[in-house]
Amino acid sequence: CRNLPPVDMDFTSEVQKEGVCNPFVEVVLGRQRLQTRVIRETLNPVFNQTHRIFISEPELGREIQVCAKDWTMTGEHKTVGVVQIAVKDIIDIGHIDSDWFHFENVMGGGFVGHNDEPSEISLSFRSEVVPVVLSVGI
């Protein structure tokens, strides 16, 4: 991810720190929910993780939802951006190699992150046939 919006403000020290984020990414397709590890206090996390999603025939018409979230100790993780990609589009193409996708604001529309730059995530997808398995690189 790059240019995530600052979410957490540190008011505990004498000098207020610039806002940060404790991001992790959640990938959702139907009942499958996978997530990356949390990377603390950064607006530009690098996850370098790959997850495999098994796709049944009914899921071919769905979208994969990729959410960047801010981890909190209370468990009320705040969604900071969402990307939705049609499973059928990925299967038809066969793969997407490390492309940048703009996050959409949870409220809709484009999302501007840190330093007035678009908030983005780099994703790669590779599909395998029989059964259909989708590898998601974050």
Steps between C-alpha positions, in 0.01 A plus 500: 500500500607857460367833619257356753317770692625572852247361743657496847623819664745475791399746772692323777835672450589867541559529126205383295608245241359507151213256457586141423322181410544141619391342173410150400315378193195276499396308186138384490318277253173352621571328832875496444678770698880522494723765650858614506707570807477845660785741427516764771525877459535543125311655212692294241500136614663223296337164573658264243247228577310260276161349580307232313125521451299201380224605263177305458280547195252735675791727600599557136233773486622674816762759580804461718507774760843619613482725809782692664421532869653675797560255786390610848542337839124508556435286192292773336725513194427796275476445124714760325450391139337238280574352157251266330600283205271266304612137529391435140730779372800343672414151376451630142839677502675216686728726704571856607863566582559754773266779395406804712132537584352821645307451822145621504380690801273295723239772441544473119709691249876529473715506808783742564757377745812650649655810331194543274609200292262215415490219752593180313579133537721281284335166423582207278263220406562166336229245430545125482238272348327187641405579759526872447749642746590866513832610648495856632832676555483800730 
